[in-house]
Amino acid sequence: MVRARAGKAAVARAVQAGQGGNAGGRSRPSMSASQSRSSTTTRDEKMHGERTLKENILKKNHYLFKWIVVDAGRENEWISADEIVDQHGVREHIVHHYIEGEIRGEKNVLTLPWALLTIVLYALMMLGKEEVNLHNSMANAVEFDIKENANFGFTAPGNMGHKNYEDVNCYADFWSWMNKGFMPLLYKDQVPTSEDSGLDLGPLTPLQKNRYLGSNAKVGPVKLAKESTVETECINSDMSRVFGIFCDDSTELDMQLKPVENVVSQSTFYEDTPSTVWLNGFEIDNQQKLKDLETSLWVDKATNRVQISFLTYEPDQDILRLSNVNFLFSRTGQIWKQFTQRSIVVNPYYNFWAYLFDILFYLNVTFVFGHELFELIVHLRKNRESPLRSLRDYFGVWNAVDWLFIFLSYSVLALWLVRLEKMRAVTSAVLDLPQDAADCSSDCSAYYSDIYRQMDELGFFIRTSQVVFAIGPVVVLLRVFKAFSAQPRLAMLTDTILQASSQLAHYLVVFMSMISTYAVMGVALFGREIPQFATLDRAFPTLFMAGLGAFDFDAAQTIGRFYAFIFYAAFMMLIVLVMLSMLIAIIMDKYIEVKAHALKSETLWTEMCDIVRRTWQDFRKVRLPLGFIQSKLTKDSSDVLKVDTFMQQVPGLSVRQARRLLVESVSEFGQEHGQEPETLDVKQFTDDVVMELTTAVGATTIHENIKATVIDKDDVAAKLFQDQAEPEDRVQDITKDVATSLDVLPLDQLLDLAAKKLEKGCATPDYAGSTELIQHALQTARSLCTQVCTQVVFSCKC
């Protein structure tokens, strides 16, 4: 303490020397009145500047509300919204930002019911004109009948057929199935009776002969068509010449593995038209036709595909259906069988509701189109000199979603109109058939060839356009997310995905690299034995399903139980347990942040109540519209508004509304930008304090004299850095040491040692006692600086 007093005495002597420097010199000449006034003004300004510099130490700006000046040491204390509005006011741009957000949020919340209604209208429009379940039910009925009842391989007694079309494995089986199974099933002459009953119920009437599966009417004969290949040179021409073998030119349909129904249905059937045969009934002449076809080797090595087609009409549901039984002759010798069908509702607008749902949906789409077009024109008019900039400003994410919705909706309308025209053409062709067309024999092609072709093309078009129709609900859902975006509690899903998008993109790169590696491994290990791993495009979905737990380990054991176990165990450990856990962690990490922010916002019900309240008050003329108030404010203004100045700036604004807007705007600003002082970085906080105090004590002599007031720093440092058993004790020791050493330690070294001690003790911002330590050091340091500046007025910058 002796050295401390000596240091203070040195400071005093330095001050006296600075003040009395001119006392021992020559006297100055007298000043004139103007010079005296000038000197007085300069002295007043200097004293005002000195007071301002002192206030910079004694007063500080609030850490969050920067326009508010508070006492030193209180800049990190929270201030209530009411206190800010009543005593300090709110900056104009904050109020403008709040009102702008409220207008946007109110607009988006009001669009939420319309967005949800759009989904409902789209579903009613798409599903209201035809019942998809009926198409599926009838297709299953026809396929089941052909699979189970078109039998061959009959044995006595009982004439029981033991084979169906899945058992067609050679050319002879195909002709047996046609003669014994399919044709007798489709064309019956006698009324069916039970086995061994000996009953004869007589022949079927012409009307009964024209029925299929109860109420279905047969429209036209059976069409028997084939697709042939052309012989070409083989890959290994030397080997093929030795054995006298020629290869076939492959078609677009890959038949090395069994193709799925959609692939067969949507592939092009290159019909060998001259060889097409029409079978109208199963009388003697048609039976002879089949025998002649078998004798002439109608199906041979060059045959790539045989398609058997017949047309039926279901009157109860007004459905016209083209059923196709496909036999696919693979080059490996395997005969694949696949049933496909094309079906349409002849008159989709059979009731008033079908018209109504279409009209309501496209009225909604047209309204959205007009609204977006108006906004686009407004943006272009605001900046006519740079239209590209206007377009960039306008086309945000959600406006792009609106235009995508508009484009898709009108695309669906165009596709539907084309579909209606094609359906009308098929229906007209069927209705225009002459009376003698039903009894055709050799000339059936002239009546039915175009109908079958148009029906097949229409079915292909319907299948293709269904993809566009299926994308529609996704785009409509994006418009619902647009309405959700204004409400943080509803936008948690989209906000989480958007904030995690960067991490998800990097995760996807790693995941695809690993899944691709396993796909290649799967093809190499299992490709020869398991069809699901025969190609990469089959291996990827197989592995994805395996990640969800759907995998066939028994089939994988064909290559060896050990190899199968190693493959699936490593896959499950790395992909399922590790990668899936990482994905969940990435999502949850961002979800926690989004949720913490969302919980600070108003609920949907509160916003709806606010909208109702504002609407009612607007109706009663007791408040001003938010749009009008926003027009009176400046977006980038830093002026501070209080209730009275706010009312003066916006004519007609009531005290109640002005205060509510100010309180809510500053509350929202605090929620969006607020951060508790305890969460601030301690080291950064102390560094800022040292910088402020070093700047405040600007005179070199004063700063050096302050540094001179130091006891043995090594002793203090050793005392501060001594190891303690418990963190609580260490913090208490630090606090005590700082309290006893503040009078003798220089400010910068004191705070630097405190920060180092906190880091040495692994202290975190929420470490017990750390906040009290820093606050105590800060207040004492400022008090010391203020005392020095008070004594040395002309040399200190405080």
Secondary structure, 3 states (H helix, E strand, C coil): CHHHHHHHHHHHHHHHHHHCCCCCCCCCCCCCHHHHHHHHHHHHHHHHHHHHHHHHHHEEECCCCCCCEEECCCCCCCCCHHHHHHHHCEEHHHHHHHHHHHHHHHHHHHHHHHHHHHHHHHHHHHHHCCCHHHHHHHHHHHHHHHHHHCCEEEECCCCEEEECHHHCCCHHHHHHHHHHHHHHHHCCCECCCCCCCCCCCCECCHHHHCEECCCEEECCCEEEEEEECCEECCCCHHHHHHHCCCEECCCCCCCCCCCCHHHHHHCCCCCCHHHCEEECCCCHHHHHHHHHHHHCCCCCCCEEEEEEEEEEEECCCCEEEEEEEEEEECCCCCEEEEEEEEEEECCCCCCHHHHHHHHHHHHHHHHHHHHHHHHHHHHHHHCCCCHHHHHHHHCCHHHHHHHHHHHHHHHHHHHHHHHHHHHHHHHHHHHCCCHHHHHCCCCHHHHHHHHHHHHHHHHHHHHHHHHHHHHHHHHHHHHHHHHHCCCCCCCHHHHHHHHCHHHHHHHHHHHHHHHHHHHHHHHHHHCCCCHHHCCHHHHHHHHHHHHCCCCCHHHHHHHCHHHHHHHHHHHHHHHHHHHHHHHHHHHHHHHHHHHHHHCCCCCHHHHHHHHHHHHHHHHHCCCCCHHHHHHCCCCCCCCEECHHHHHHHCCCCCHHHHHHHHHHHHHHHHHHHCCCHHHCCHHHHHHHHHHHHHHHCCCHHHHHHHHHCCCCHHHHHHHHCCCCCCHHHHHHHHHHHHHHHCCCCCHHHHHHHHHHHHHHCCCCCCCCCHHHHHHHHHHHHHHHHHHHHHHCCCCCCC
